[in-house]
Amino acid sequence: MNNFTYLLGAGASIEKVPVVAQFADALSKLLEQIKGHEPGEEYINPDLPSVKESKKRIEDDLQWLIENCNNHASVDTFAKKLYSRGDILEYLKLKSLLNEFFILQQKIQGVDRRYDLFFADIIQGDWNQEPSDRLPSNINILSWNYDNQIEYSIADFFSVNGPQNMDSILQTNLESNFDTDRFGLVKINGSAGGYYSKEEVRVTDKINYRVKGNLTSNHLSQLLLESIIRYGSFQNRLEKFIEQSPQDQLPLAFTSSLHFSWENNQWTKEASDRAREVCSITDYLIIIGYSFPSFNKTVDRKLLDDMHSLQKVIIQSPHPRPIRDKILSYRGDINRANILEVNTVDEFHVPINLLDD
């Protein structure tokens, strides 16, 4: 049986999640929505900042991120700069803001329809079978994206919800065993959706994967309020921790479930190990919406080098030729005749022999 690996970049979610060039504008739109939100009746919790205080904080911090997105090639570039110079507090603030942005963006916008088309094509079996048994065991997905588009689509197909159920289908929990003989999803940069505490427990936002798109004004208002409170709570807990602990402990003590591949922690290491394990059994590589940016070249080169049994590369992009050239610069031993370029992007490419075995 041939093993198929999908490598996804931002273009795979472009219908619902902004790419680099659109990012500052999307953040600005979110800022305006939060500014226009009226929290209503205040709640009192002595351990948390008020909604008014949290709202002011997230507004100010979003404005800070927008300005820096406009002054840098990408938000990833700005993040790398903060990390490299040891501005850990601002680095954690950036990650927390991205976390809130991706949660809200997807709950408001919904799912890129191409994910639904893809899973409709590959899901097999009957409704009463276990979801994990209905996904082809010879497919793995490596994603550079922070979004939860795959999870949202899967939730609709199988009527499931929550991180534990999603892990049983997609093997997304980095603290569980990963089986390459099952369908699996590896998020190289982690995933938007929550925060981890010092005790390695997700402490906020038990993701509701069933909430997506076509929101009423009341529902939108509730989502904005949840985001405001969640962000304020995280920043408040962070400040309290700072008072008691050295700054160099912060990356381990407080982090979002969204990571960057350059971080040196247990989650990025596990994600990297899983990605390389998937690559080691890859026969067919299907690249969708990913341009192999120089920013990721160290990781990308390792992943391609690990594909010892690679037979064919399929590039799906409106402009596949530069991607082909980048791949050949990393792996000169690949025969150009074994690279297929697909420039139609209305649905994800599924090789005709994928489900033959």
C-alpha positions in Angstrom: 0.0 0.0 0.0 1.4 3.4 -0.9 1.5 6.1 1.8 0.3 9.6 0.9 1.3 12.7 2.8 -0.4 16.0 2.4 1.7 19.1 3.2 -0.5 22.1 3.8 0.4 25.8 3.9 -1.7 29.0 4.4 -3.1 28.7 0.9 -5.1 25.6 1.9 -7.3 27.7 4.2 -7.3 30.9 2.2 -11.1 31.0 1.8 -11.6 31.6 5.5 -8.2 32.4 7.1 -6.0 35.3 5.9 -2.6 34.8 4.4 0.4 37.0 5.2 -0.5 39.9 2.9 -4.0 40.1 4.4 -3.1 39.6 8.1 -2.9 43.2 9.3 -6.2 44.0 7.7 -7.9 41.0 9.3 -6.5 42.0 12.7 -7.8 45.5 12.2 -11.3 44.2 11.4 -11.2 42.2 14.6 -10.1 45.2 16.6 -13.1 47.2 15.3 -15.4 44.4 16.3 -14.0 44.3 19.8 -14.2 48.1 20.1 -17.8 48.0 19.1 -18.7 45.3 21.6 -20.7 46.4 24.7 -19.9 44.0 27.5 -23.2 44.7 29.3 -23.5 43.8 33.0 -20.1 43.5 34.7 -19.3 40.4 36.7 -17.2 40.5 39.9 -14.3 38.1 40.4 -11.5 39.3 42.7 -9.1 37.0 41.0 -9.6 38.4 37.5 -9.5 41.9 35.9 -12.8 43.5 35.1 -14.3 43.1 31.6 -13.7 46.8 31.0 -10.0 46.4 31.9 -9.6 43.3 29.8 -11.3 45.0 26.8 -9.0 47.9 27.0 -6.0 45.6 27.2 -6.8 43.5 24.2 -7.6 46.6 22.2 -4.3 48.2 23.0 -2.4 44.9 22.4 -4.1 44.3 19.1 -3.2 47.8 17.9 0.4 47.0 18.9 0.4 43.8 16.8 -1.2 45.5 13.8 1.5 48.2 13.8 4.2 45.6 14.0 2.7 43.4 11.3 2.7 46.5 9.0 6.4 47.1 9.9 7.6 43.5 9.3 7.5 41.1 6.4 5.2 38.8 8.3 3.9 38.2 11.8 6.2 35.2 12.0 9.2 37.5 11.3 8.2 39.8 14.1 7.7 36.7 16.4 11.2 35.4 15.5 12.7 38.8 16.3 11.1 38.9 19.7 12.1 35.4 20.5 15.7 35.9 19.2 16.3 39.0 21.4 14.7 37.5 24.5 11.6 39.7 24.7 9.7 36.8 26.2 6.8 38.8 27.7 6.0 40.4 24.3 6.6 37.1 22.6 3.9 35.5 24.8 1.6 38.4 24.3 1.9 38.0 20.5 1.1 34.3 20.7 -1.8 34.9 23.0 -3.2 37.5 20.5 -2.8 35.1 17.6 -4.5 32.5 19.6 -7.6 34.7 20.1 -7.5 35.9 16.5 -7.6 32.3 15.0 -10.3 31.2 17.5 -12.6 34.1 16.6 -11.7 34.2 12.9 -12.8 30.6 12.4 -15.9 30.7 14.6 -17.0 33.8 12.6 -16.0 32.7 9.1 -16.5 29.0 9.3 -14.7 26.3 7.2 -13.0 26.6 3.8 -15.4 24.4 1.8 -12.5 22.5 0.2 -11.8 20.6 3.5 -15.4 19.3 3.4 -15.0 18.3 -0.3 -11.7 16.5 0.6 -13.1 14.5 3.5 -16.3 13.7 1.6 -14.0 12.1 -1.0 -11.9 10.0 1.4 -14.2 9.0 4.2 -15.3 5.4 3.9 -17.5 2.9 5.7 -20.8 3.2 7.5 -22.1 5.8 10.0 -22.0 3.3 12.9 -18.3 2.6 12.6 -15.6 4.3 14.6 -14.6 7.6 12.9 -10.9 6.6 13.1 -11.7 3.4 11.1 -13.4 5.4 8.4 -10.4 7.5 7.4 -7.8 5.9 5.1 -4.8 4.5 7.1 -2.4 5.4 4.4 -2.9 9.2 4.6 -1.2 11.6 6.9 -1.4 15.4 6.9 1.5 17.7 7.8 0.3 21.3 8.3 2.2 24.5 8.9 -1.1 26.2 9.7 -2.2 27.3 13.1 -5.9 27.1 12.2 -8.4 24.4 13.0 -10.0 24.0 9.6 -9.4 20.3 9.5 -10.8 19.8 13.0 -13.9 21.8 12.2 -14.6 19.8 9.1 -14.1 16.5 10.8 -16.4 17.6 13.7 -19.2 18.1 11.2 -18.7 14.8 9.4 -18.6 12.7 12.6 -20.8 14.8 15.0 -18.0 15.0 17.5 -16.7 17.8 19.7 -13.8 18.7 22.0 -10.0 18.0 22.0 -10.3 14.4 23.3 -12.7 13.3 20.6 -10.6 15.0 18.0 -7.4 13.3 19.2 -9.1 9.9 18.9 -9.7 10.5 15.2 -6.7 12.7 14.2 -4.0 11.8 16.8 -3.5 15.4 17.6 -2.5 15.1 21.3 1.3 15.5 21.4 1.3 13.6 24.7 -0.3 10.5 23.3 1.3 7.8 21.1 1.3 8.4 17.4 0.6 5.5 15.0 1.8 6.0 11.4 -0.5 3.0 10.4 -3.5 5.2 11.1 -4.7 8.5 9.6 -2.9 11.3 11.4 -2.6 15.0 11.5 0.7 16.7 12.6 0.6 20.5 13.2 4.2 21.6 12.9 3.5 25.0 14.4 1.0 23.8 17.0 -2.6 24.8 16.9 -4.8 27.7 18.0 -7.3 26.9 20.7 -6.0 27.3 24.2 -3.2 27.8 26.7 -1.1 25.4 28.7 -0.2 26.1 32.4 3.0 25.1 34.2 1.3 21.8 35.0 0.9 21.1 31.2 -2.9 21.3 31.4 -5.0 23.2 28.9 -6.7 25.8 31.1 -8.9 27.8 28.8 -11.1 27.4 25.8 -12.3 23.9 25.5 -12.7 24.2 21.8 -16.3 23.9 20.5 -15.5 22.6 17.0 -19.2 22.7 16.1 -19.5 26.5 16.2 -18.6 27.9 12.8 -20.0 30.6 10.5 -23.5 32.1 10.1 -23.5 33.6 13.6 -26.3 35.6 15.1 -25.4 39.0 16.6 -26.0 37.6 20.1 -23.7 34.6 19.4 -21.0 36.9 18.0 -21.3 39.2 21.0 -20.9 36.1 23.3 -17.8 35.0 21.4 -16.2 38.4 21.7 -16.9 38.6 25.4 -15.4 35.1 25.9 -12.3 36.2 24.0 -11.9 39.4 26.0 -12.2 37.6 29.4 -9.9 34.8 28.3 -7.2 37.2 27.1 -7.4 39.4 30.2 -7.3 36.3 32.5 -4.2 34.9 30.7 -2.4 38.3 31.0 -3.4 38.6 34.6 -2.1 35.2 35.5 1.1 35.9 33.6 1.8 39.1 35.5 1.2 37.3 38.8 3.7 34.5 37.8 6.3 37.1 36.8 6.2 38.5 40.3 7.3 35.1 41.7 9.5 33.5 39.0 12.5 34.3 36.8 11.7 35.5 33.3 13.6 32.6 31.7 11.0 30.2 33.1 8.1 31.9 31.3 8.2 29.9 28.0 7.7 26.7 29.9 5.3 28.0 32.5 2.9 29.9 30.2 2.4 29.2 26.5 -0.5 29.0 24.1 -1.1 25.7 22.2 0.1 27.6 19.2 3.9 27.2 18.7 6.6 28.2 16.3 8.9 25.5 14.9 12.0 27.3 16.2 11.0 26.9 19.8 12.9 24.3 21.8 10.3 22.7 24.0 8.6 19.3 24.4 5.8 20.1 22.0 7.8 21.4 19.1 10.2 18.4 19.5 7.3 15.9 19.5 5.7 17.6 16.5 9.0 17.5 14.6 9.6 13.8 15.5 6.1 12.9 14.3 6.5 14.9 11.1 9.8 13.1 10.3 8.3 9.7 11.1 5.5 10.4 8.6 8.1 11.6 6.0 10.0 8.4 6.4 7.1 6.3 5.1 5.9 8.8 2.4 5.6 7.5 -1.2 3.4 10.3 -2.6 3.8 13.9 -1.4 0.8 16.3 -2.2 1.6 19.9 -1.5 -1.3 22.3 -1.2 -1.0 26.0 -0.6 2.6 25.9 0.6 5.4 27.8 -1.1 8.4 26.6 0.9 9.4 30.0 2.3 13.0 30.5 3.2 11.9 31.1 6.7 11.1 27.4 7.1 14.0 26.0 5.0 15.8 24.2 7.8 12.7 22.2 8.7 11.6 21.7 5.2 14.9 20.4 4.0 14.9 17.8 6.9 11.4 16.7 6.0 12.2 16.2 2.4 15.5 14.5 3.1 13.6 12.0 5.3 11.4 10.9 2.4 13.6 8.0 1.3 10.8 6.1 -0.5 9.4 9.2 -2.3 8.0 8.2 -5.7 6.0 11.2 -6.8 5.4 14.9 -5.8 2.2 16.7 -6.6 2.1 20.5 -6.3 -1.3 22.1 -6.2 -1.0 25.9 -6.5 -2.1 28.6 -9.0 1.7 29.1 -9.6 3.4 25.7 -9.1 6.6 26.2 -11.0 8.5 28.3 -8.3 7.5 25.6 -5.7 8.9 22.9 -8.0 12.1 24.8 -8.4 12.4 25.2 -4.6 11.9 21.5 -4.0 14.5 20.6 -6.6 17.0 22.9 -4.9 16.5 20.9 -1.7 16.3 17.4 -3.4 18.2 17.4 -6.6 17.8 13.7 -6.9 14.1 14.0 -7.7 13.3 13.4 -11.3 11.3 16.3 -12.8 9.2 13.7 -14.6 7.9 12.6 -11.2 6.6 16.0 -10.2 3.1 16.8 -11.2 1.9 20.4 -11.3 -1.8 21.1 -10.6 -2.8 24.7 -11.0 -6.6 24.3 -10.4 -7.4 25.0 -6.7 -11.1 24.7 -6.5 -10.8 21.5 -4.5 -7.9 19.6 -2.9 -6.2 17.1 -5.2 -6.8 13.5 -4.5 -4.6 11.1 -6.6 -6.6 8.6 -8.5 -4.8 5.7 -6.9 -5.1 6.9 -3.3 -8.0 4.6 -2.4 -7.1 1.8 -4.7 -5.2 -0.4 -2.2 
